[in-house]
Amino acid sequence: MAALGQISTTNLLSTKGLSRNFGGLKAVSDVDFDLPEGQVRALIGPNGAGKTTFVGMLCGRITASAGQVTFLGDDVTALPAHKRIARGMAYTFQITSIFGRLSLRENVALAVRRRLAANADEVDVEVESALSRVGLMDRVDQIADDLSYGHQRLLEIAMGLGQKPRLLILDEPTQGLADSEIAEFKALIRSMAGQTTILLIEHNMDVVMEMAEQITVLNFGEILAEGSPDDIRANADVQAAYLGTG
């Protein structure tokens, strides 16, 4: 794995010709995509661009109509979601997927135990580490349903961190967060730089431009552009399709 601050040239995740049709609608069409290990990549595009469908195929929640998904050098196209999780993928949902009647500690412990058959003390150490990293340690015994929506999003990220994934897919992680929480989220992403590969699906362009090393733009189910934040800002096609400055 790449050292902190270093970006590996090895692709952790790749797709080739990845497509998904819903009846006559091509939601994702023939996408070739490479995500190097250790990189923070943003996936952006207008509503209906195919982002959720594409990510669903990456993590195994949606079956591809055609094409291939490769993760850690293995073809995982036919693997169900839980087996991809076991191999090191973690995906936080656009709509929170916490266990509302359990405490924060119990929510994260479930994620830790999914990865690690450890004694209670070891689980507690990892649970508290994950909650501390998202700024929720002071609420460790609070019932999840009692959290604000923004704090529920942070709990979901802590659950992802508890799995110690090789790839962390964050779907609209700053939705519902206050400005101070967004600042804490940015600090969290910086702390993971080079250690965990991150795919960020995000509408907050300030977050995208500040945090992503590379950006992939989807439009009508196809890759419209890829490049650095500066490249994407300057791309006339992206401006016309998404950024609203064309």
Number of C-alpha atoms within 10 A of each C-alpha: 15 18 12 14 14 14 19 15 12 15 17 21 20 21 22 15 17 23 24 24 15 9 7 6 10 16 21 28 21 18 20 16 16 14 21 18 24 27 27 26 23 27 23 22 23 16 13 13 20 23 24 19 20 25 19 16 24 27 24 20 15 16 18 22 16 16 16 21 25 17 22 16 12 11 14 19 21 14 14 15 20 14 14 18 19 13 16 16 22 27 22 22 17 16 14 18 13 20 17 15 13 15 19 29 24 20 23 31 23 17 21 24 17 14 16 15 10 11 9 10 9 12 21 17 11 19 28 20 16 26 25 15 18 21 18 19 17 10 16 19 12 17 17 23 15 12 15 12 16 18 20 24 27 25 28 28 26 27 28 23 23 27 26 20 21 21 27 22 25 22 23 17 25 23 16 15 19 12 10 8 17 17 13 17 21 14 14 14 15 15 14 16 20 21 21 23 26 26 21 22 24 21 19 13 13 9 17 21 17 10 20 20 15 20 25 20 22 26 21 18 23 21 20 15 15 18 15 16 20 11 14 20 14 11 17 14 13 23 14 11 17 18 16 8 10 11
